[in-house]
Amino acid sequence: MGYFKFERLEVWKRSIDWANELFDVAQQLPKDLQFSIGEQLRRAALSVPTNIAEGTGRGTGKESQYFFRVAKGSVYEVVSLLVMAGKRNCISAEQYRMLRNEADEIAAILTKLRN
């Protein structure tokens, strides 16, 4: 079985792992935040690798760039949600720092892909 182009991209692999960690964070949120923060966090996290995959399947560079921009926007959305989760004392400072560092790196790689 062969690989799709996106499966070879380091940024896709990292964003899958990052999204998986974010799903764990969302699952551990208190019940009253499961829908508001939790569901939004899962959707935004899943959007990153999904849009990277879709972008690599597009025919033109312009179309690919659009999906990489959407993926990067979703990274920013996740960071905003993590800040709120931190303010609600739902994640530790260390967990926030780790997830935020990965967000910075994924966003930087996506910027390079767009250029």
DSSP file (Angstrom, degrees, kcal/mol; ACC not computed):
  #  RESIDUE AA STRUCTURE BP1 BP2  ACC     N-H-->O    O-->H-N    N-H-->O    O-->H-N    TCO  KAPPA ALPHA  PHI   PSI    X-CA   Y-CA   Z-CA
    1    1 A M              0   0    0      0, 0.0     2,-0.0     0, 0.0     0, 0.0   0.000 360.0 360.0 360.0 130.6    0.0    0.0    0.0
    2    2 A G        -     0   0    0      1,-0.1     2,-0.4     0, 0.0     0, 0.0  -0.179 360.0-110.7 -82.8 178.7    1.4    3.4   -1.0
    3    3 A Y        -     0   0    0     -2,-0.0     2,-0.2     2,-0.0    -1,-0.1  -0.840  19.3-123.0-110.1 147.7    1.3    6.6    0.8
    4    4 A F    >   -     0   0    0     -2,-0.4     3,-0.9     1,-0.1     4,-0.5  -0.566  35.6-109.1 -77.7 155.8   -0.6    9.8    0.1
    5    5 A K  G >  S+     0   0    0      1,-0.3     3,-1.5    -2,-0.2     4,-0.4   0.887 117.4  55.4 -54.8 -43.4    1.7   12.8   -0.3
    6    6 A F  G >  S+     0   0    0      1,-0.3     3,-1.2     2,-0.2    -1,-0.3   0.799  95.5  66.6 -64.3 -27.6    0.5   14.4    3.0
    7    7 A E  G <  S+     0   0    0     -3,-0.9    -1,-0.3     1,-0.3    -2,-0.2   0.674  98.8  53.5 -69.2 -14.7    1.4   11.2    4.9
    8    8 A R  G <  S+     0   0    0     -3,-1.5     2,-0.4    -4,-0.5    -1,-0.3   0.588  86.0 103.4 -91.0 -12.9    5.1   11.9    4.2
    9    9 A L    <>  -     0   0    0     -3,-1.2     4,-2.1    -4,-0.4     3,-0.2  -0.567  63.5-149.8 -77.8 127.2    4.9   15.5    5.5
   10   10 A E  H  > S+     0   0    0     -2,-0.4     4,-2.8     1,-0.2     5,-0.2   0.873  98.2  57.0 -60.3 -38.0    6.5   16.0    8.9
   11   11 A V  H  > S+     0   0    0      1,-0.2     4,-2.1     2,-0.2    -1,-0.2   0.862 106.5  49.0 -65.3 -34.8    4.0   18.8    9.7
   12   12 A W  H  > S+     0   0    0     -6,-0.2     4,-2.2    -3,-0.2    -1,-0.2   0.941 111.9  48.3 -67.9 -46.3    1.1   16.5    9.1
   13   13 A K  H  X S+     0   0    0     -4,-2.1     4,-2.0     1,-0.2    -2,-0.2   0.924 114.4  46.3 -58.9 -45.2    2.6   13.8   11.3
   14   14 A R  H  X S+     0   0    0     -4,-2.8     4,-2.7     1,-0.2    -1,-0.2   0.891 111.0  51.7 -65.9 -38.9    3.3   16.3   14.1
   15   15 A S  H  X S+     0   0    0     -4,-2.1     4,-2.6    -5,-0.2    -1,-0.2   0.838 107.6  53.1 -70.3 -30.7   -0.2   17.9   13.8
   16   16 A I  H  X S+     0   0    0     -4,-2.2     4,-2.2     2,-0.2    -1,-0.2   0.939 112.5  44.3 -64.5 -46.8   -1.8   14.4   14.1
   17   17 A D  H  X S+     0   0    0     -4,-2.0     4,-2.0     2,-0.2    -2,-0.2   0.906 114.4  49.8 -63.2 -41.6    0.1   13.8   17.3
   18   18 A W  H  X S+     0   0    0     -4,-2.7     4,-2.3     1,-0.2    -2,-0.2   0.922 110.4  49.9 -63.2 -45.6   -0.6   17.3   18.6
   19   19 A A  H  X S+     0   0    0     -4,-2.6     4,-2.3     1,-0.2    -1,-0.2   0.891 108.0  54.3 -61.0 -39.6   -4.4   16.9   17.8
   20   20 A N  H  X S+     0   0    0     -4,-2.2     4,-1.5     1,-0.2    -1,-0.2   0.911 109.3  47.2 -61.2 -42.5   -4.3   13.5   19.6
   21   21 A E  H  X S+     0   0    0     -4,-2.0     4,-2.0     1,-0.2    -1,-0.2   0.890 110.7  52.5 -64.3 -39.1   -2.9   15.3   22.7
   22   22 A L  H  X S+     0   0    0     -4,-2.3     4,-2.7     1,-0.2    -2,-0.2   0.842 103.6  56.5 -68.0 -33.2   -5.5   18.0   22.4
   23   23 A F  H  X S+     0   0    0     -4,-2.3     4,-2.3     2,-0.2    -1,-0.2   0.898 106.6  51.0 -62.3 -39.1   -8.3   15.4   22.3
   24   24 A D  H  X S+     0   0    0     -4,-1.5     4,-1.5     2,-0.2    -2,-0.2   0.917 109.9  49.4 -62.8 -43.1   -6.9   14.1   25.6
   25   25 A V  H  < S+     0   0    0     -4,-2.0     4,-0.5     1,-0.2     3,-0.4   0.940 111.7  48.6 -60.0 -47.1   -7.0   17.7   27.0
   26   26 A A  H >< S+     0   0    0     -4,-2.7     3,-1.1     1,-0.2    -1,-0.2   0.890 108.9  53.3 -61.1 -40.0  -10.6   18.2   25.8
   27   27 A Q  H 3< S+     0   0    0     -4,-2.3    -1,-0.2     1,-0.2    -2,-0.2   0.803 107.0  52.7 -66.0 -29.2  -11.7   14.9   27.3
   28   28 A Q  T 3< S+     0   0    0     -4,-1.5    -1,-0.2    -3,-0.4    -2,-0.2   0.482  83.6 112.7 -87.8  -3.1  -10.3   15.9   30.7
   29   29 A L  S <  S-     0   0    0     -3,-1.1     5,-0.1    -4,-0.5    -3,-0.0  -0.339  81.1 -91.5 -66.9 151.6  -12.1   19.2   30.9
   30   30 A P    >>  -     0   0    0      0, 0.0     3,-2.0     0, 0.0     4,-0.6  -0.236  39.6-106.8 -59.8 154.7  -14.8   19.5   33.5
   31   31 A K  G >4 S+     0   0    0      1,-0.3     3,-1.1     2,-0.2     4,-0.5   0.846 118.2  58.6 -53.9 -39.9  -18.3   18.5   32.4
   32   32 A D  G 34 S+     0   0    0      1,-0.2     4,-0.3     2,-0.1    -1,-0.3   0.640 111.6  42.0 -70.5 -11.8  -19.6   22.1   32.3
   33   33 A L  G <>>S+     0   0    0     -3,-2.0     5,-2.7     2,-0.1     4,-1.2   0.392  86.4  96.2-110.3   0.3  -16.8   23.0   29.7
   34   34 A Q  I <<>S+     0   0    0     -3,-1.1     5,-1.5    -4,-0.6    -2,-0.1   0.904  93.4  33.5 -58.9 -43.8  -17.1   19.9   27.6
   35   35 A F  I  4>S+     0   0    0     -4,-0.5     5,-0.6     3,-0.2     4,-0.4   0.959 123.1  41.7 -79.5 -51.0  -19.3   21.5   25.0
   36   36 A S  I  >5S+     0   0    0     -4,-0.3     4,-0.6     3,-0.1    -2,-0.1   0.979 136.4   8.7 -64.9 -60.4  -18.1   25.0   25.0
   37   37 A I  I  X5S+     0   0    0     -4,-1.2     4,-2.7     3,-0.1     5,-0.2   0.893 128.8  54.6 -87.6 -44.3  -14.3   24.6   25.1
   38   38 A G  I  ><S+     0   0    0     -5,-2.7     4,-2.4     1,-0.2    -3,-0.2   0.929 111.2  41.4 -60.1 -51.7  -14.0   20.8   24.6
   39   39 A E  I  ><S+     0   0    0     -5,-1.5     4,-2.4    -4,-0.4    -1,-0.2   0.906 116.7  49.3 -66.0 -40.9  -15.9   20.5   21.4
   40   40 A Q  H  X<S+     0   0    0     -5,-0.6     4,-2.5    -4,-0.6     5,-0.2   0.891 110.6  51.4 -64.5 -39.1  -14.4   23.6   19.9
   41   41 A L  H  X S+     0   0    0     -4,-2.7     4,-2.6     2,-0.2     5,-0.2   0.920 110.5  48.2 -63.5 -44.9  -10.9   22.4   20.9
   42   42 A R  H  X S+     0   0    0     -4,-2.4     4,-2.4    -5,-0.2    -2,-0.2   0.925 113.4  47.3 -61.6 -44.7  -11.5   19.0   19.2
   43   43 A R  H  X S+     0   0    0     -4,-2.4     4,-1.6     2,-0.2    -2,-0.2   0.923 114.6  45.1 -64.2 -45.0  -12.8   20.6   16.0
   44   44 A A  H  X S+     0   0    0     -4,-2.5     4,-1.0     2,-0.2    -1,-0.2   0.913 113.8  49.9 -66.3 -42.2   -9.9   23.1   15.8
   45   45 A A  H >< S+     0   0    0     -4,-2.6     3,-0.6    -5,-0.2    -2,-0.2   0.916 112.3  47.2 -62.4 -43.3   -7.3   20.4   16.5
   46   46 A L  H 3X S+     0   0    0     -4,-2.4     4,-1.6     1,-0.2    -1,-0.2   0.792 102.9  65.0 -68.5 -28.8   -8.7   18.1   13.9
   47   47 A S  H 3X S+     0   0    0     -4,-1.6     4,-2.4    -5,-0.2     5,-0.2   0.805  92.4  64.0 -64.5 -30.3   -8.9   20.9   11.4
   48   48 A V  H <X S+     0   0    0     -4,-1.0     4,-1.8    -3,-0.6     5,-0.2   0.987 110.3  31.3 -64.4 -62.6   -5.1   21.3   11.3
   49   49 A P  H  > S+     0   0    0      0, 0.0     4,-2.5     0, 0.0    -1,-0.2   0.854 118.7  57.2 -65.7 -30.5   -4.0   17.9    9.9
   50   50 A T  H  X S+     0   0    0     -4,-1.6     4,-2.4     1,-0.2    -2,-0.2   0.918 109.3  43.7 -65.8 -42.7   -7.2   17.6    7.9
   51   51 A N  H  X S+     0   0    0     -4,-2.4     4,-2.4     2,-0.2    -1,-0.2   0.826 111.3  54.3 -72.9 -30.8   -6.6   20.9    6.0
   52   52 A I  H  X S+     0   0    0     -4,-1.8     4,-1.7    -5,-0.2    -2,-0.2   0.941 110.9  47.0 -63.0 -46.3   -2.9   20.0    5.5
   53   53 A A  H  X S+     0   0    0     -4,-2.5     4,-0.9     1,-0.2    -2,-0.2   0.935 113.8  46.9 -60.6 -47.1   -4.1   16.7    3.9
   54   54 A E  H >< S+     0   0    0     -4,-2.4     3,-0.7     1,-0.2     4,-0.4   0.889 108.6  56.1 -64.7 -38.1   -6.6   18.4    1.7
   55   55 A G  H >< S+     0   0    0     -4,-2.4     3,-1.0     1,-0.2    -1,-0.2   0.858 104.1  52.7 -62.3 -35.9   -4.1   21.1    0.7
   56   56 A T  H 3< S+     0   0    0     -4,-1.7    -1,-0.2     1,-0.2    -2,-0.2   0.717 105.6  56.2 -74.1 -18.0   -1.7   18.5   -0.6
   57   57 A G  T << S+     0   0    0     -4,-0.9    -1,-0.2    -3,-0.7     2,-0.2   0.462  85.7 102.9 -90.9  -1.3   -4.4   17.0   -2.7
   58   58 A R  S <  S-     0   0    0     -3,-1.0     6,-0.1    -4,-0.4    -3,-0.0  -0.550  70.0-135.0 -85.5 149.2   -5.3   20.2   -4.6
   59   59 A G  S    S+     0   0    0     -2,-0.2     2,-0.3     4,-0.0    -1,-0.1   0.856  80.0  51.0 -73.2 -37.8   -4.0   20.8   -8.1
   60   60 A T  S  > S-     0   0    0      1,-0.1     4,-2.3     0, 0.0     5,-0.2  -0.695  76.1-126.5-107.9 156.5   -2.8   24.3   -7.9
   61   61 A G  H  > S+     0   0    0     -2,-0.3     4,-2.8     1,-0.2     5,-0.2   0.860 111.5  57.1 -62.3 -36.0   -0.4   26.1   -5.5
   62   62 A K  H  > S+     0   0    0      2,-0.2     4,-1.6     1,-0.2    -1,-0.2   0.912 108.5  45.4 -63.9 -42.7   -3.0   28.7   -4.9
   63   63 A E  H  > S+     0   0    0      2,-0.2     4,-1.6     1,-0.2    -2,-0.2   0.923 113.2  50.3 -65.6 -44.1   -5.6   26.1   -3.7
   64   64 A S  H  X S+     0   0    0     -4,-2.3     4,-2.1     1,-0.2    -2,-0.2   0.921 107.8  53.9 -59.3 -44.5   -3.0   24.4   -1.6
   65   65 A Q  H  X S+     0   0    0     -4,-2.8     4,-2.3     1,-0.2    -1,-0.2   0.869 103.3  57.1 -59.4 -37.7   -2.0   27.7    0.0
   66   66 A Y  H  X S+     0   0    0     -4,-1.6     4,-2.2     1,-0.2    -1,-0.2   0.940 108.8  44.9 -58.7 -48.0   -5.6   28.3    1.0
   67   67 A F  H  X S+     0   0    0     -4,-1.6     4,-2.3     1,-0.2    -1,-0.2   0.842 110.9  53.2 -69.1 -33.0   -5.8   25.1    2.9
   68   68 A F  H  X S+     0   0    0     -4,-2.1     4,-2.1     2,-0.2    -1,-0.2   0.868 109.0  50.7 -67.8 -34.7   -2.5   25.7    4.6
   69   69 A R  H  X S+     0   0    0     -4,-2.3     4,-2.4     2,-0.2    -2,-0.2   0.909 109.8  49.7 -66.3 -41.4   -3.7   29.1    5.7
   70   70 A V  H  X S+     0   0    0     -4,-2.2     4,-2.0     2,-0.2    -2,-0.2   0.922 110.2  50.9 -62.1 -43.4   -6.9   27.5    7.1
   71   71 A A  H  X S+     0   0    0     -4,-2.3     4,-1.6     1,-0.2    -1,-0.2   0.914 110.4  49.1 -59.8 -43.3   -4.8   25.0    9.0
   72   72 A K  H  X S+     0   0    0     -4,-2.1     4,-2.0     1,-0.2    -1,-0.2   0.896 108.3  53.8 -65.2 -39.6   -2.6   27.8   10.4
   73   73 A G  H  X S+     0   0    0     -4,-2.4     4,-2.0     1,-0.2    -1,-0.2   0.877 106.5  52.7 -60.4 -37.0   -5.8   29.7   11.5
   74   74 A S  H  X S+     0   0    0     -4,-2.0     4,-2.3     2,-0.2    -1,-0.2   0.840 103.8  56.3 -68.2 -33.0   -6.9   26.5   13.3
   75   75 A V  H  X S+     0   0    0     -4,-1.6     4,-2.1     2,-0.2    -2,-0.2   0.937 108.7  47.7 -60.4 -45.6   -3.6   26.4   15.2
   76   76 A Y  H  X S+     0   0    0     -4,-2.0     4,-2.2     1,-0.2    -2,-0.2   0.888 108.9  53.9 -63.2 -38.7   -4.3   29.9   16.4
   77   77 A E  H  X S+     0   0    0     -4,-2.0     4,-2.1     1,-0.2    -1,-0.2   0.917 107.4  51.0 -61.0 -43.8   -7.8   29.0   17.4
   78   78 A V  H  X S+     0   0    0     -4,-2.3     4,-2.6     1,-0.2    -2,-0.2   0.921 107.7  52.8 -59.7 -44.5   -6.4   26.1   19.5
   79   79 A V  H  X S+     0   0    0     -4,-2.1     4,-2.2     1,-0.2    -1,-0.2   0.919 108.5  50.1 -59.7 -43.6   -4.0   28.5   21.2
   80   80 A S  H  X S+     0   0    0     -4,-2.2     4,-1.8     1,-0.2    -1,-0.2   0.906 111.6  48.2 -61.0 -42.0   -6.8   30.8   22.2
   81   81 A L  H  X S+     0   0    0     -4,-2.1     4,-2.5     1,-0.2    -1,-0.2   0.862 109.1  53.4 -66.8 -36.1   -8.8   27.9   23.6
   82   82 A L  H  X S+     0   0    0     -4,-2.6     4,-2.4     2,-0.2    -2,-0.2   0.884 105.4  54.2 -66.0 -37.6   -5.8   26.7   25.5
   83   83 A V  H  X S+     0   0    0     -4,-2.2     4,-2.4     2,-0.2    -2,-0.2   0.935 110.5  46.2 -59.8 -45.7   -5.4   30.1   27.1
   84   84 A M  H  X S+     0   0    0     -4,-1.8     4,-1.6     2,-0.2    -2,-0.2   0.910 110.6  52.3 -64.6 -41.3   -9.0   29.9   28.2
   85   85 A A  H  <>S+     0   0    0     -4,-2.5     5,-2.9     1,-0.2     6,-0.5   0.893 110.4  49.7 -60.9 -38.6   -8.6   26.4   29.5
   86   86 A G  H ><5S+     0   0    0     -4,-2.4     3,-1.8     1,-0.2    -2,-0.2   0.907 107.6  52.4 -65.3 -42.0   -5.6   27.7   31.5
   87   87 A K  H 3<5S+     0   0    0     -4,-2.4    -1,-0.2     1,-0.3    -2,-0.2   0.792 108.4  51.4 -64.7 -27.0   -7.5   30.6   32.9
   88   88 A R  T 3<5S-     0   0    0     -4,-1.6    -1,-0.3    -5,-0.2    -2,-0.2   0.304 116.9-117.9 -89.8   8.2  -10.2   28.1   34.1
   89   89 A N  T < 5S+     0   0    0     -3,-1.8    -3,-0.2    -5,-0.1    -2,-0.1   0.840  77.3 128.6  58.4  37.4   -7.4   26.0   35.7
   90   90 A C      < +     0   0    0     -5,-2.9     2,-0.3    -6,-0.1    -4,-0.2   0.615  67.9  34.5 -96.6 -16.4   -8.1   23.0   33.5
   91   91 A I  S    S-     0   0    0     -6,-0.5    -1,-0.1    -9,-0.1    -2,-0.1  -0.975  85.3-112.1-135.9 152.2   -4.5   22.5   32.3
   92   92 A S     >  -     0   0    0     -2,-0.3     4,-2.5     1,-0.1     5,-0.2  -0.349  28.3-113.4 -78.0 161.8   -1.2   23.0   34.0
   93   93 A A  H  > S+     0   0    0      1,-0.2     4,-2.5     2,-0.2     5,-0.1   0.878 119.1  51.7 -61.1 -37.7    1.3   25.7   33.0
   94   94 A E  H  > S+     0   0    0      2,-0.2     4,-2.4     1,-0.2    -1,-0.2   0.918 109.5  48.0 -66.7 -44.0    3.7   23.0   31.9
   95   95 A Q  H  > S+     0   0    0      2,-0.2     4,-2.5     1,-0.2     5,-0.2   0.914 112.8  49.3 -63.3 -42.5    1.0   21.3   29.7
   96   96 A Y  H  X S+     0   0    0     -4,-2.5     4,-2.9     1,-0.2     5,-0.2   0.938 111.0  50.0 -59.5 -47.6    0.1   24.7   28.2
   97   97 A R  H  X S+     0   0    0     -4,-2.5     4,-2.4     1,-0.2    -2,-0.2   0.904 111.8  47.7 -59.9 -43.9    3.8   25.5   27.5
   98   98 A M  H  X S+     0   0    0     -4,-2.4     4,-1.8     2,-0.2    -1,-0.2   0.938 115.7  43.3 -63.7 -48.3    4.3   22.1   25.8
   99   99 A L  H  X S+     0   0    0     -4,-2.5     4,-1.9     1,-0.2    -2,-0.2   0.867 114.3  51.5 -67.2 -36.3    1.2   22.4   23.6
  100  100 A R  H  X S+     0   0    0     -4,-2.9     4,-2.4    -5,-0.2    -2,-0.2   0.895 107.0  53.0 -68.0 -40.9    1.9   26.1   22.8
  101  101 A N  H  X S+     0   0    0     -4,-2.4     4,-2.0    -5,-0.2    -2,-0.2   0.912 109.9  48.0 -61.1 -42.3    5.5   25.3   21.8
  102  102 A E  H  X S+     0   0    0     -4,-1.8     4,-2.7     1,-0.2     5,-0.2   0.881 109.2  54.2 -66.3 -37.1    4.2   22.7   19.3
  103  103 A A  H  X S+     0   0    0     -4,-1.9     4,-2.6     2,-0.2    -2,-0.2   0.926 107.6  50.6 -59.9 -45.1    1.7   25.2   18.0
  104  104 A D  H  X S+     0   0    0     -4,-2.4     4,-2.0     1,-0.2    -2,-0.2   0.911 113.0  45.7 -59.1 -44.0    4.4   27.7   17.3
  105  105 A E  H  X S+     0   0    0     -4,-2.0     4,-2.2     2,-0.2    -2,-0.2   0.909 113.0  48.4 -69.6 -42.2    6.5   25.1   15.4
  106  106 A I  H  X S+     0   0    0     -4,-2.7     4,-2.4     1,-0.2    -2,-0.2   0.925 112.0  50.3 -63.5 -43.8    3.5   23.8   13.4
  107  107 A A  H  X S+     0   0    0     -4,-2.6     4,-1.9    -5,-0.2    -1,-0.2   0.895 109.8  50.9 -61.5 -40.5    2.5   27.3   12.5
  108  108 A A  H  X S+     0   0    0     -4,-2.0     4,-1.9    -5,-0.2    -1,-0.2   0.906 110.4  48.5 -64.4 -41.6    6.1   28.2   11.4
  109  109 A I  H  X S+     0   0    0     -4,-2.2     4,-2.2     1,-0.2    -2,-0.2   0.906 109.8  52.6 -65.0 -40.9    6.2   25.1    9.2
  110  110 A L  H  X S+     0   0    0     -4,-2.4     4,-1.8     1,-0.2    -1,-0.2   0.868 106.1  54.0 -63.1 -36.6    2.8   26.0    7.7
  111  111 A T  H  X S+     0   0    0     -4,-1.9     4,-1.1     1,-0.2    -1,-0.2   0.922 109.3  48.1 -62.3 -43.5    4.1   29.4    6.8
  112  112 A K  H  < S+     0   0    0     -4,-1.9     3,-0.3     1,-0.2    -2,-0.2   0.888 108.5  54.2 -64.2 -39.0    7.1   27.9    5.0
  113  113 A L  H  < S+     0   0    0     -4,-2.2    -1,-0.2     1,-0.2    -2,-0.2   0.868 106.3  52.8 -62.8 -36.3    4.7   25.5    3.1
  114  114 A R  H  <        0   0    0     -4,-1.8    -1,-0.2     1,-0.2    -2,-0.2   0.791 360.0 360.0 -69.8 -27.6    2.7   28.5    1.9
  115  115 A N     <        0   0    0     -4,-1.1    -1,-0.2    -3,-0.3    -2,-0.2   0.466 360.0 360.0 -87.9 360.0    5.7   30.3    0.5
